[in-house]
Amino acid sequence: MSKRNTQTKGACDARIAVRLPHAEKMRLLAQCEAHGISFSDFLRSRIVGVKFRSRIEAQAIAELRHQGALLRQIAVASEGGDREEVREAIAVIVATVKLIGEQAGSR
C-alpha cells in the first residue's frame, strides 16, 4: 500500500502529525486494508472528503467488465443462442458495476 494514489491533482507535500491511541490506529489500519487503500488516502478521504475508488472496487469492476465482454463474445459466437439469458446476465453485470460505483460514492 505504499504506492500513492494518483487520482488526486497536485503533489502531496504537506504533512500533518496526528496523535491517537494505538487501538484507534490499528482500527484505522484495518479499515484501510478492508478498503484496499493507503493510510494517507484513507485519512484524506475522511478528513478532506477526497473520494477514492479502492483497488478492490477497481479490480471488481474490471473483472465484471471482462466477464461482460466474454459473455458478449459467447453470444456472438453462438449466433445469439438464448438471447434473453445473455441480456439478463449482462444486465446483472451492469447493475453490479453501478452498485459498486454508488457505494463508493456514498463513503
DRENBAKOL-935256 format. One record per residue (C-alpha): chain; residue in three letters; x, y, z. Coordinates in steps of 0.2 Angstrom, whole numbers, padded with zeros to 4 digits. Layout:
BEGIN
(r 'A','ALA',(X,Y,Z)) ...
// end
This chain:
BEGIN
(r 'A','MET',(0000,0000,0000)) (r 'A','SER',(0015,0012,-0001)) (r 'A','LYS',(0011,0017,-0019)) (r 'A','ARG',(0002,0034,-0019)) (r 'A','ASN',(-0015,0035,-0027)) (r 'A','THR',(-0014,0046,-0042)) (r 'A','GLN',(-0032,0051,-0043)) (r 'A','THR',(-0029,0067,-0034)) (r 'A','LYS',(-0022,0083,-0043)) (r 'A','GLY',(-0006,0091,-0036)) (r 'A','ALA',(0009,0085,-0026)) (r 'A','CYS',(0005,0079,-0008)) (r 'A','ASP',(0020,0088,0000)) (r 'A','ALA',(0012,0094,0017)) (r 'A','ARG',(0012,0083,0032)) (r 'A','ILE',(0001,0083,0047)) (r 'A','ALA',(0005,0073,0063)) (r 'A','VAL',(-0009,0066,0072)) (r 'A','ARG',(-0008,0058,0090)) (r 'A','LEU',(-0021,0044,0094)) (r 'A','PRO',(-0021,0028,0105)) (r 'A','HIS',(-0013,0013,0097)) (r 'A','ALA',(-0030,0004,0097)) (r 'A','GLU',(-0038,0018,0086)) (r 'A','LYS',(-0023,0017,0074)) (r 'A','MET',(-0025,-0002,0072)) (r 'A','ARG',(-0044,0000,0069)) (r 'A','LEU',(-0040,0013,0056)) (r 'A','LEU',(-0026,0002,0048)) (r 'A','ALA',(-0039,-0012,0047)) (r 'A','GLN',(-0051,-0001,0038)) (r 'A','CYS',(-0038,0004,0026)) (r 'A','GLU',(-0034,-0014,0022)) (r 'A','ALA',(-0053,-0018,0020)) (r 'A','HIS',(-0055,-0004,0008)) (r 'A','GLY',(-0038,-0008,-0001)) (r 'A','ILE',(-0031,0010,0000)) (r 'A','SER',(-0016,0018,0009)) (r 'A','PHE',(-0017,0025,0026)) (r 'A','SER',(-0014,0043,0019)) (r 'A','ASP',(-0028,0041,0006)) (r 'A','PHE',(-0040,0034,0019)) (r 'A','LEU',(-0037,0048,0030)) (r 'A','ARG',(-0038,0061,0016)) (r 'A','SER',(-0055,0053,0011)) (r 'A','ARG',(-0061,0055,0029)) (r 'A','ILE',(-0054,0072,0033)) (r 'A','VAL',(-0055,0082,0016)) (r 'A','GLY',(-0068,0072,0008)) (r 'A','VAL',(-0057,0066,-0007)) (r 'A','LYS',(-0066,0051,-0015)) (r 'A','PHE',(-0055,0036,-0019)) (r 'A','ARG',(-0060,0020,-0028)) (r 'A','SER',(-0052,0006,-0018)) (r 'A','ARG',(-0041,-0006,-0028)) (r 'A','ILE',(-0053,-0020,-0023)) (r 'A','GLU',(-0068,-0010,-0031)) (r 'A','ALA',(-0057,-0006,-0046)) (r 'A','GLN',(-0052,-0024,-0048)) (r 'A','ALA',(-0071,-0030,-0046)) (r 'A','ILE',(-0077,-0018,-0059)) (r 'A','ALA',(-0063,-0023,-0071)) (r 'A','GLU',(-0067,-0042,-0068)) (r 'A','LEU',(-0086,-0038,-0071)) (r 'A','ARG',(-0082,-0029,-0087)) (r 'A','HIS',(-0071,-0043,-0093)) (r 'A','GLN',(-0085,-0056,-0089)) (r 'A','GLY',(-0097,-0045,-0099)) (r 'A','ALA',(-0085,-0045,-0114)) (r 'A','LEU',(-0083,-0064,-0113)) (r 'A','LEU',(-0102,-0066,-0112)) (r 'A','ARG',(-0104,-0055,-0127)) (r 'A','GLN',(-0091,-0065,-0137)) (r 'A','ILE',(-0101,-0081,-0132)) (r 'A','ALA',(-0117,-0073,-0138)) (r 'A','VAL',(-0109,-0068,-0155)) (r 'A','ALA',(-0101,-0085,-0157)) (r 'A','SER',(-0117,-0094,-0154)) (r 'A','GLU',(-0126,-0083,-0165)) (r 'A','GLY',(-0137,-0076,-0151)) (r 'A','GLY',(-0141,-0093,-0143)) (r 'A','ASP',(-0153,-0089,-0129)) (r 'A','ARG',(-0153,-0070,-0131)) (r 'A','GLU',(-0164,-0067,-0116)) (r 'A','GLU',(-0152,-0076,-0104)) (r 'A','VAL',(-0137,-0067,-0111)) (r 'A','ARG',(-0147,-0050,-0109)) (r 'A','GLU',(-0151,-0054,-0091)) (r 'A','ALA',(-0133,-0059,-0087)) (r 'A','ILE',(-0127,-0043,-0095)) (r 'A','ALA',(-0140,-0033,-0085)) (r 'A','VAL',(-0134,-0041,-0069)) (r 'A','ILE',(-0116,-0036,-0073)) (r 'A','VAL',(-0121,-0018,-0077)) (r 'A','ALA',(-0131,-0017,-0062)) (r 'A','THR',(-0117,-0023,-0051)) (r 'A','VAL',(-0105,-0011,-0058)) (r 'A','LYS',(-0117,0003,-0055)) (r 'A','LEU',(-0120,-0003,-0037)) (r 'A','ILE',(-0101,-0003,-0033)) (r 'A','GLY',(-0099,0014,-0040)) (r 'A','GLU',(-0114,0021,-0030)) (r 'A','GLN',(-0107,0013,-0014)) (r 'A','ALA',(-0090,0020,-0017)) (r 'A','GLY',(-0098,0037,-0020)) (r 'A','SER',(-0108,0036,-0003)) (r 'A','ARG',(-0092,0034,0008)) 
// end
